[in-house]
Amino acid sequence: MDDHALLAEQMAYYRAGAAEYDRPYAEREDLRALPATLDDLPIAGDVLELACGTGRWTPLLAARARSVTAVDAAPEVLSLARARTPHTHVQFVQADLFTWRPSRRYDTVFFAFWLSHVPPARLPDFWQTVAGAIAPGGRAVFIDDGPAEAAVEEVLTDHPVPAAMRRLDDGRQYRVVKVFHVPHTLTADLTALGWSARIRAVASTYVGVAEPPAPGG
Ligand SMILES: C[S@@+](CC[C@H](N)C(=O)[O-])C[C@H]1O[C@@H](n2cnc3c(N)ncnc32)[C@H](O)[C@@H]1O
C-alpha cells in the first residue's frame, strides 16, 4: 500500500511538536530511568544514530563513541539536539531515513523509538540498510516501545498500516506509524532475515542488540 501520506504526516507531527517532545521524559519516571539502560549496551567506535530527535541519547552516545553521526529529518528537533550536544566529534545530518543511505560503515548503529515508526512492509529494506551500515564486527543497538505502551496510545484500529493518533497542545492531530513489536516475534523476524538478535523487555520497552548476516550469508 502507498504509505507516503502517512509518513509525511508522521514527519509533520515531529516538526510541529519539536518543542513538546521532551515533556514526557520529565513527567514519566520510567522514561527518566531509561537512559541508564545504555550503560550495559555495547556502544563503541564510530556510531550512527538514526532518528536522533531532540538528542536525548546523542550526548550519552558521544561519551562512549569515537564519533557520532546523528540523522533526523526534522530541522526543528535537530536544532534542539545540537544545543544539547556540544561535542566536536558529533555530526548532525538532516535526511529522510526512508531514502537516505549511509556513505560509510559504523561500529554501532543505534536507534531509539524509531523502529516502531517504520511501516511493517518497509522493515526488510530497513534492516538491509542497517546491515549495510554496519562495519565488520559491529552491531545494531535499539530501544523502543513494547506492547504495553499501546495502552497509553490512541491506537487507530482498522488502519491499513499500524498507526496511532498524536495530538499537540494546540489541538492539531496527526497520524503516526506505530508498531508495538513483541520481543520474541521481532527476534524471530530478524533471525529469518539472517540476523543474530538478543531482545529483552525492559519495563514497557524492549532493548535489542543484533549482529547482521555475514556478507554473502
Ligand atoms: C519518537 S522520535 C525518537 C527521537 C529520539 N531517537 C528519542 O529516542 O528521543 C522519532 C524521530 O523520528 C524522526 N523522523 C520521523 N520521520 C523521519 C524520517 N522519514 N526520516 C528521518 N527521521 C524521521 C522525527 O523527527 C523524530 O525525531
PDBQT file of the ligand as one rigid body, heavy atoms in Angstrom, charges set to zero:
ROOT
HETATM    1  C1  LIG A 301       9.970   9.019  18.539  1.00  0.00    +0.000 C 
HETATM    2  S1  LIG A 301      11.113  10.202  17.916  1.00  0.00    +0.000 S 
HETATM    3  C2  LIG A 301      12.635   9.481  18.513  1.00  0.00    +0.000 C 
HETATM    4  C3  LIG A 301      13.685  10.506  18.805  1.00  0.00    +0.000 C 
HETATM    5  C4  LIG A 301      14.868  10.005  19.628  1.00  0.00    +0.000 C 
HETATM    6  N1  LIG A 301      15.504   8.869  18.997  1.00  0.00    +0.000 N 
HETATM    7  C5  LIG A 301      14.442   9.663  21.030  1.00  0.00    +0.000 C 
HETATM    8  O1  LIG A 301      14.521   8.490  21.407  1.00  0.00    +0.000 OA
HETATM    9  O2  LIG A 301      14.061  10.572  21.752  1.00  0.00    +0.000 OA
HETATM   10  C6  LIG A 301      11.129   9.853  16.198  1.00  0.00    +0.000 C 
HETATM   11  C7  LIG A 301      12.040  10.748  15.394  1.00  0.00    +0.000 C 
HETATM   12  O3  LIG A 301      11.989  10.316  14.040  1.00  0.00    +0.000 OA
HETATM   13  C8  LIG A 301      12.131  11.449  13.227  1.00  0.00    +0.000 C 
HETATM   14  N2  LIG A 301      11.609  11.129  11.910  1.00  0.00    +0.000 N 
HETATM   15  C9  LIG A 301      10.317  10.941  11.538  1.00  0.00    +0.000 A 
HETATM   16  N3  LIG A 301      10.245  10.613  10.248  1.00  0.00    +0.000 NA
HETATM   17  C10 LIG A 301      11.525  10.603   9.781  1.00  0.00    +0.000 A 
HETATM   18  C11 LIG A 301      12.115  10.297   8.531  1.00  0.00    +0.000 A 
HETATM   19  N4  LIG A 301      11.375   9.956   7.477  1.00  0.00    +0.000 N 
HETATM   20  N5  LIG A 301      13.458  10.358   8.412  1.00  0.00    +0.000 NA
HETATM   21  C12 LIG A 301      14.225  10.715   9.481  1.00  0.00    +0.000 A 
HETATM   22  N6  LIG A 301      13.740  10.979  10.694  1.00  0.00    +0.000 NA
HETATM   23  C13 LIG A 301      12.396  10.919  10.842  1.00  0.00    +0.000 A 
HETATM   24  C14 LIG A 301      11.366  12.534  13.929  1.00  0.00    +0.000 C 
HETATM   25  O4  LIG A 301      11.771  13.819  13.515  1.00  0.00    +0.000 OA
HETATM   26  C15 LIG A 301      11.672  12.218  15.390  1.00  0.00    +0.000 C 
HETATM   27  O5  LIG A 301      12.769  12.969  15.830  1.00  0.00    +0.000 OA
ENDROOT
TORSDOF 0
